[in-house]
Amino acid sequence: MAKRKENSTNSLNRKYITTDSNLTYSICMVGGRWKLLILGKLEKRKLRFSELRNEICNITERMLTLQLRELVNDGIIKRTVYAEVPVRVEYELTDIGKELIPIWEMLCRWGAKHKSIFKKDNEAA
């Protein structure tokens, strides 16, 4: 598994941001375009890589792999490899990952409200 260079700008920024406040730490754990989508798909059941890829439109295999790797490394999802032929790998939320469900549900409600207000404001302008 490839790790970021410790002295890269990206790693230094992440280290600074994640030690600055609990809010920025939390956002770094689930932020980005794909992570919440992935977590939402895992809310009700375990999924295999191909199932996740099929459920998330326009995500590349590389991006899905990178995001899954980060979520596993951060302890938010669990990756289970079954010794079968062919090998079967499943992803599921960890207990700490399940604690995020009410948070993303609140974000979803907030997003719907904001979208509605923003749309009305733009139509009035």
Backbone as a printed PyTorch tensor [residue, N CA C, xyz], in Angstrom:
tensor([[[  0.8370,  -1.1690,   0.0000],
         [  0.0000,   0.0000,   0.0000],
         [  0.8930,   1.2470,   0.0000]],

        [[  0.6890,   2.1320,  -0.9630],
         [  1.5080,   3.3340,  -1.0790],
         [  1.1060,   4.3550,  -0.0160]],

        [[  2.1100,   4.9350,   0.6280],
         [  1.8670,   5.9730,   1.6120],
         [  2.3090,   7.2990,   1.0290]],

        [[  1.7260,   8.3600,   1.5200],
         [  2.1530,   9.6880,   1.0940],
         [  3.5220,   9.9790,   1.6900]],

        [[  4.2990,  10.7680,   0.9550],
         [  5.5780,  11.2090,   1.4920],
         [  5.3070,  12.1190,   2.6820]],

        [[  6.0210,  11.8650,   3.7900],
         [  5.7650,  12.6240,   5.0110],
         [  6.0500,  14.1110,   4.8780]],

        [[  6.9900,  14.4710,   3.9880],
         [  7.3290,  15.8870,   3.8550],
         [  6.6810,  16.5360,   2.6350]],

        [[  5.7480,  15.8400,   1.9880],
         [  5.0520,  16.4450,   0.8500],
         [  4.1180,  17.5360,   1.3610]],

        [[  3.8200,  18.4870,   0.5060],
         [  2.9160,  19.5730,   0.8810],
         [  1.5660,  19.0190,   1.3080]],

        [[  1.0600,  18.0240,   0.5800],
         [ -0.2270,  17.4320,   0.9040],
         [ -0.2040,  16.8160,   2.3060]],

        [[  0.8400,  16.0700,   2.6270],
         [  0.9430,  15.4450,   3.9540],
         [  1.1040,  16.4860,   5.0560]],

        [[  1.9070,  17.4960,   4.8050],
         [  2.1020,  18.5510,   5.8060],
         [  0.8020,  19.3110,   6.0500]],

        [[  0.0790,  19.6160,   4.9690],
         [ -1.2010,  20.3070,   5.1210],
         [ -2.1940,  19.4460,   5.8900]],

        [[ -2.2660,  18.1620,   5.5420],
         [ -3.1980,  17.2590,   6.2340],
         [ -2.8510,  17.1770,   7.7190]],

        [[ -1.5590,  17.0780,   8.0320],
         [ -1.1260,  16.9970,   9.4290],
         [ -1.5200,  18.2640,  10.1910]],

        [[ -1.2980,  19.4180,   9.5660],
         [ -1.6490,  20.6870,  10.2030],
         [ -3.1630,  20.8000,  10.4050]],

        [[ -3.9090,  20.5050,   9.3510],
         [ -5.3670,  20.6480,   9.4010],
         [ -5.9760,  19.6970,  10.4150]],

        [[ -5.4830,  18.4700,  10.4670],
         [ -6.1000,  17.4740,  11.3550],
         [ -5.7100,  17.6510,  12.8130]],

        [[ -4.6860,  18.4330,  13.0980],
         [ -4.3430,  18.6870,  14.4980],
         [ -4.8870,  20.0330,  14.9640]],

        [[ -5.3600,  20.8560,  14.0310],
         [ -5.8230,  22.2050,  14.3630],
         [ -7.1420,  22.1910,  15.1300]],

        [[ -8.1060,  21.4140,  14.6770],
         [ -9.3920,  21.3630,  15.3660],
         [-10.0800,  20.0310,  15.0890]],

        [[-10.9830,  19.6780,  15.9760],
         [-11.7300,  18.4330,  15.7920],
         [-12.6270,  18.4870,  14.5670]],

        [[-13.1710,  19.6690,  14.2550],
         [-14.0320,  19.8010,  13.0840],
         [-13.2500,  19.5480,  11.8060]],

        [[-12.0920,  20.1780,  11.6550],
         [-11.3140,  19.9580,  10.4370],
         [-10.7980,  18.5280,  10.3650]],

        [[-10.4840,  17.9450,  11.4970],
         [-10.0770,  16.5410,  11.5230],
         [-11.2020,  15.6670,  10.9590]],

        [[-12.4260,  15.9040,  11.4550],
         [-13.5820,  15.1210,  11.0090],
         [-13.8360,  15.3010,   9.5190]],

        [[-13.7590,  16.5140,   9.0520],
         [-13.9930,  16.7930,   7.6280],
         [-12.9380,  16.0990,   6.7810]],

        [[-11.7090,  16.0600,   7.2340],
         [-10.6520,  15.3590,   6.4870],
         [-10.9320,  13.8610,   6.3990]],

        [[-11.5440,  13.3050,   7.4100],
         [-11.8210,  11.8700,   7.4070],
         [-12.8900,  11.4940,   6.3850]],

        [[-13.8750,  12.3620,   6.1800],
         [-14.9950,  12.0160,   5.2890],
         [-15.1560,  12.9860,   4.1220]],

        [[-14.2640,  13.9620,   4.0350],
         [-14.3890,  14.9800,   3.0000],
         [-14.0190,  14.4680,   1.6210]],

        [[-14.3030,  15.2750,   0.6580],
         [-14.0250,  14.9170,  -0.7220],
         [-15.3020,  14.5660,  -1.4560]],

        [[-15.1700,  14.3790,  -2.7210],
         [-16.3230,  14.1450,  -3.5840],
         [-16.9570,  12.7740,  -3.3770]],

        [[-16.1700,  11.7600,  -3.0210],
         [-16.6520,  10.3890,  -3.0850],
         [-16.8910,   9.7010,  -1.7560]],

        [[-16.2080,  10.1130,  -0.7060],
         [-16.2520,   9.3420,   0.5370],
         [-17.6550,   9.1980,   1.1200]],

        [[-18.4040,  10.2760,   1.1960],
         [-19.7520,  10.1610,   1.7560],
         [-20.6580,   9.3220,   0.8710]],

        [[-20.4600,   9.3920,  -0.4390],
         [-21.2300,   8.5260,  -1.3380],
         [-20.9190,   7.0550,  -1.0640]],

        [[-19.6530,   6.7490,  -0.9030],
         [-19.2420,   5.3700,  -0.6050],
         [-19.8410,   4.9260,   0.7230]],

        [[-19.7190,   5.7640,   1.7450],
         [-20.2430,   5.4150,   3.0620],
         [-21.7530,   5.2130,   3.0180]],

        [[-22.4430,   6.0640,   2.2820],
         [-23.8850,   5.9290,   2.1520],
         [-24.2920,   4.6180,   1.5130]],

        [[-23.5230,   4.1620,   0.5490],
         [-23.8290,   2.8840,  -0.1040],
         [-23.6070,   1.7130,   0.8450]],

        [[-22.7100,   1.8860,   1.8150],
         [-22.4120,   0.8140,   2.7740],
         [-23.2990,   0.8780,   4.0250]],

        [[-24.2200,   1.8230,   4.0530],
         [-25.0440,   2.0240,   5.2490],
         [-25.8600,   0.7910,   5.6210]],

        [[-26.4420,   0.1280,   4.6460],
         [-27.3630,  -0.9690,   4.9400],
         [-26.7660,  -2.3660,   4.7760]],

        [[-25.6460,  -2.4700,   4.0290],
         [-25.1040,  -3.8140,   3.7960],
         [-23.6570,  -3.7530,   3.3410]],

        [[-23.0140,  -4.9210,   3.4240],
         [-21.6640,  -5.0850,   2.9000],
         [-21.7370,  -5.0720,   1.3780]],

        [[-20.7070,  -4.5270,   0.7510],
         [-20.6500,  -4.5200,  -0.7080],
         [-19.2580,  -4.8880,  -1.1860]],

        [[-19.2190,  -5.5150,  -2.3350],
         [-17.9610,  -5.8170,  -2.9950],
         [-17.5490,  -4.6110,  -3.8300]],

        [[-16.2780,  -4.6010,  -4.2280],
         [-15.7410,  -3.4940,  -5.0130],
         [-16.5920,  -3.2310,  -6.2480]],

        [[-16.8950,  -4.2920,  -7.0120],
         [-17.6480,  -4.1230,  -8.2580],
         [-19.0550,  -3.5960,  -7.9870]],

        [[-19.6430,  -3.9920,  -6.8730],
         [-20.9770,  -3.4910,  -6.5250],
         [-20.9210,  -2.0030,  -6.2010]],

        [[-19.8970,  -1.5930,  -5.4710],
         [-19.7250,  -0.1710,  -5.1770],
         [-19.5100,   0.6240,  -6.4670]],

        [[-18.6400,   0.1160,  -7.3260],
         [-18.3530,   0.7960,  -8.5940],
         [-19.6230,   0.9590,  -9.4260]],

        [[-20.4590,  -0.0760,  -9.4460],
         [-21.6980,  -0.0180, -10.2210],
         [-22.7370,   0.9220,  -9.6050]],

        [[-22.6940,   1.1070,  -8.3000],
         [-23.6710,   1.9540,  -7.6240],
         [-23.3010,   3.4310,  -7.6250]],

        [[-22.0330,   3.7350,  -7.8970],
         [-21.5870,   5.1310,  -7.8710],
         [-21.2220,   5.5540,  -9.2880]],

        [[-22.0770,   6.3550,  -9.8830],
         [-21.8580,   6.7950, -11.2650],
         [-20.5790,   7.6180, -11.3870]],

        [[-19.8550,   7.3680, -12.4420],
         [-18.6950,   8.1710, -12.8600],
         [-17.4650,   8.0810, -11.9640]],

        [[-17.4410,   7.2060, -10.9740],
         [-16.2110,   7.0530, -10.1950],
         [-15.3080,   6.0810, -10.9440]],

        [[-14.0380,   6.4290, -11.0390],
         [-13.0960,   5.5360, -11.7130],
         [-12.6560,   4.4430, -10.7370]],

        [[-12.1720,   3.3540, -11.2810],
         [-11.6800,   2.2700, -10.4210],
         [-10.5410,   2.7530,  -9.5420]],

        [[ -9.6660,   3.5570, -10.1180],
         [ -8.5290,   4.0800,  -9.3580],
         [ -9.0010,   4.9420,  -8.1850]],

        [[ -9.9500,   5.8420,  -8.4540],
         [-10.4420,   6.7240,  -7.3950],
         [-11.1720,   5.9210,  -6.3200]],

        [[-11.9610,   4.9420,  -6.7280],
         [-12.6510,   4.1020,  -5.7500],
         [-11.6440,   3.3520,  -4.8860]],

        [[-10.6130,   2.8210,  -5.5190],
         [ -9.5610,   2.1190,  -4.7710],
         [ -8.8920,   3.0410,  -3.7650]],

        [[ -8.5310,   4.2470,  -4.1920],
         [ -7.8660,   5.2020,  -3.3020],
         [ -8.7630,   5.6070,  -2.1340]],

        [[-10.0260,   5.8930,  -2.4290],
         [-10.9450,   6.3140,  -1.3760],
         [-11.2250,   5.1810,  -0.3910]],

        [[-11.4100,   3.9710,  -0.9070],
         [-11.6110,   2.8210,  -0.0190],
         [-10.3880,   2.6010,   0.8660]],

        [[ -9.2160,   2.7120,   0.2840],
         [ -7.9770,   2.5290,   1.0520],
         [ -7.8880,   3.5450,   2.1850]],

        [[ -8.2090,   4.8040,   1.8970],
         [ -8.1630,   5.8350,   2.9380],
         [ -9.1950,   5.5540,   4.0340]],

        [[-10.3990,   5.1760,   3.6320],
         [-11.4420,   4.8890,   4.6170],
         [-11.0830,   3.6860,   5.4880]],

        [[-10.4480,   2.6850,   4.9020],
         [ -9.9850,   1.5270,   5.6770],
         [ -8.8730,   1.9610,   6.6270]],

        [[ -7.8870,   2.6950,   6.1180],
         [ -6.7700,   3.1490,   6.9540],
         [ -7.2320,   4.0380,   8.1060]],

        [[ -8.3100,   4.7920,   7.8790],
         [ -8.8400,   5.6800,   8.9150],
         [ -9.8120,   4.9710,   9.8530]],

        [[-10.0470,   3.6740,   9.6280],
         [-10.8850,   2.8920,  10.5240],
         [-12.3810,   3.1200,  10.3680]],

        [[-12.7950,   3.7250,   9.2520],
         [-14.2090,   4.0340,   9.0470],
         [-14.9300,   2.8770,   8.3680]],

        [[-14.2260,   2.1650,   7.5160],
         [-14.7820,   0.9520,   6.9340],
         [-13.8170,  -0.2050,   7.1590]],

        [[-14.3650,  -1.3940,   7.0350],
         [-13.5870,  -2.6210,   7.2220],
         [-13.5460,  -3.3660,   5.8930]],

        [[-12.3870,  -3.8800,   5.5720],
         [-12.1780,  -4.6630,   4.3510],
         [-11.9440,  -6.1050,   4.7680]],

        [[-12.7860,  -7.0090,   4.2770],
         [-12.6540,  -8.4200,   4.6060],
         [-12.3500,  -9.1960,   3.3440]],

        [[-11.2500,  -9.9660,   3.3810],
         [-10.8450, -10.7930,   2.2450],
         [-11.1670, -12.2390,   2.5870]],

        [[-11.9090, -12.8970,   1.7010],
         [-12.2760, -14.2970,   1.8930],
         [-11.3760, -15.1630,   1.0190]],

        [[-10.8250, -16.2000,   1.6160],
         [ -9.9100, -17.0980,   0.9030],
         [-10.7220, -18.0560,   0.0240]],

        [[-11.1720, -17.5450,  -1.0820],
         [-11.9370, -18.3220,  -2.0520],
         [-11.2960, -18.1360,  -3.4180]],

        [[-11.7120, -18.9480,  -4.3510],
         [-11.2580, -18.7800,  -5.7320],
         [-12.4880, -18.5250,  -6.5810]],

        [[-12.6200, -17.3570,  -7.1960],
         [-11.7310, -16.2030,  -7.0520],
         [-11.8920, -15.5490,  -5.6720]],

        [[-10.8890, -14.7600,  -5.2950],
         [-10.8960, -14.0850,  -3.9960],
         [-12.0830, -13.1330,  -3.9340]],

        [[-12.7470, -13.1380,  -2.7990],
         [-13.8840, -12.2350,  -2.5820],
         [-13.4870, -11.2290,  -1.5080]],

        [[-13.7260,  -9.9490,  -1.7920],
         [-13.4210,  -8.8740,  -0.8480],
         [-14.7060,  -8.0830,  -0.6210]],

        [[-15.0410,  -7.8630,   0.6410],
         [-16.2330,  -7.0900,   0.9710],
         [-15.8450,  -5.9110,   1.8570]],

        [[-16.6170,  -4.8500,   1.7110],
         [-16.4280,  -3.6420,   2.5050],
         [-17.6870,  -3.3950,   3.3230]],

        [[-17.4900,  -2.9370,   4.5670],
         [-18.6190,  -2.6150,   5.4330],
         [-18.2020,  -1.5180,   6.4040]],

        [[-19.1890,  -0.8440,   6.9540],
         [-18.9100,   0.1900,   7.9410],
         [-18.4230,  -0.4410,   9.2360]],

        [[-17.4640,   0.1970,   9.8790],
         [-17.0630,  -0.2030,  11.2300],
         [-18.0390,   0.4510,  12.2060]],

        [[-17.9150,   0.1270,  13.4770],
         [-18.7840,   0.7580,  14.4760],
         [-18.6180,   2.2720,  14.4730]],

        [[-17.3870,   2.7430,  14.3650],
         [-17.1630,   4.1950,  14.3440],
         [-17.7080,   4.7950,  13.0530]],

        [[-17.6700,   4.0280,  11.9690],
         [-18.2600,   4.4750,  10.7130],
         [-19.7710,   4.5810,  10.8010]],

        [[-20.3980,   3.6450,  11.5160],
         [-21.8560,   3.6670,  11.6900],
         [-22.3040,   4.8870,  12.4850]],

        [[-21.4170,   5.4030,  13.3400],
         [-21.7520,   6.6100,  14.0990],
         [-21.9280,   7.8250,  13.1950]],

        [[-21.4260,   7.7460,  11.9790],
         [-21.5640,   8.8550,  11.0290],
         [-22.9360,   8.9070,  10.3600]],

        [[-23.7060,   7.8270,  10.4260],
         [-24.9910,   7.7710,   9.7120],
         [-25.9080,   8.9530,  10.0690]],

        [[-26.1700,   9.2350,  11.3480],
         [-27.0490,  10.3790,  11.6320],
         [-26.4450,  11.7130,  11.1870]],

        [[-25.1350,  11.7900,  11.1360],
         [-24.4790,  13.0270,  10.7020],
         [-24.7010,  13.2420,   9.2160]],

        [[-24.5070,  12.1980,   8.3920],
         [-24.7230,  12.4240,   6.9630],
         [-26.1990,  12.5420,   6.6390]],

        [[-27.0780,  11.9630,   7.4620],
         [-28.5160,  12.1790,   7.2680],
         [-28.8750,  13.6420,   7.5300]],

        [[-28.2640,  14.2440,   8.5650],
         [-28.4860,  15.6650,   8.8380],
         [-27.9180,  16.5240,   7.7160]],

        [[-26.7500,  16.1700,   7.2260],
         [-26.1620,  16.9050,   6.0980],
         [-27.0450,  16.8090,   4.8610]],

        [[-27.6460,  15.6550,   4.6610],
         [-28.5430,  15.4530,   3.5270],
         [-29.7530,  16.3820,   3.6410]],

        [[-30.3480,  16.4420,   4.8290],
         [-31.4960,  17.3300,   5.0380],
         [-31.0910,  18.7860,   4.8540]],

        [[-29.9230,  19.1550,   5.3950],
         [-29.4340,  20.5150,   5.2420],
         [-29.2160,  20.8280,   3.7640]],

        [[-28.6280,  19.8810,   3.0220],
         [-28.3800,  20.0890,   1.5950],
         [-29.6650,  20.2850,   0.8170]],

        [[-30.6890,  19.4970,   1.1250],
         [-31.9790,  19.6410,   0.4440],
         [-32.5810,  21.0110,   0.7300]],

        [[-32.4950,  21.4430,   1.9850],
         [-33.0310,  22.7540,   2.3620],
         [-32.2520,  23.8710,   1.6740]],

        [[-30.9360,  23.7930,   1.7230],
         [-30.0980,  24.8230,   1.1090],
         [-30.3280,  24.8880,  -0.3940]],

        [[-30.4110,  23.7280,  -1.0340],
         [-30.6310,  23.6630,  -2.4780],
         [-31.9500,  24.3320,  -2.8470]],

        [[-32.9650,  24.0530,  -2.0510],
         [-34.2830,  24.6170,  -2.2930],
         [-34.2620,  26.1430,  -2.1460]],

        [[-33.6660,  26.6220,  -1.0640],
         [-33.5740,  28.0670,  -0.8230],
         [-32.7220,  28.7320,  -1.8950]],

        [[-31.5870,  28.1250,  -2.1910],
         [-30.6710,  28.6860,  -3.1790],
         [-31.3290,  28.7490,  -4.5500]],

        [[-32.0840,  27.7210,  -4.8980],
         [-32.7810,  27.6740,  -6.1920],
         [-33.8260,  28.7820,  -6.2570]],

        [[-34.6130,  28.9610,  -5.1770],
         [-35.6310,  30.0100,  -5.1390],
         [-35.0020,  31.3910,  -5.2620]],

        [[-33.8810,  31.6010,  -4.5300],
         [-33.1930,  32.8940,  -4.5800],
         [-32.6820,  33.1930,  -5.9780]],

        [[-32.1290,  32.1660,  -6.6530],
         [-31.5920,  32.3680,  -8.0060],
         [-32.6970,  32.5910,  -9.0260]],

        [[-33.8530,  31.9530,  -8.8190],
         [-34.9720,  32.1460,  -9.7440],
         [-35.5770,  33.5320,  -9.5890]],

        [[-35.5310,  34.0750,  -8.3600],
         [-36.0890,  35.4030,  -8.1020],
         [-35.1940,  36.5040,  -8.6570]],

        [[-33.9120,  36.2020,  -8.7830],
         [-32.9600,  37.2300,  -9.2270],
         [-33.0540,  37.5210, -10.7060]]])
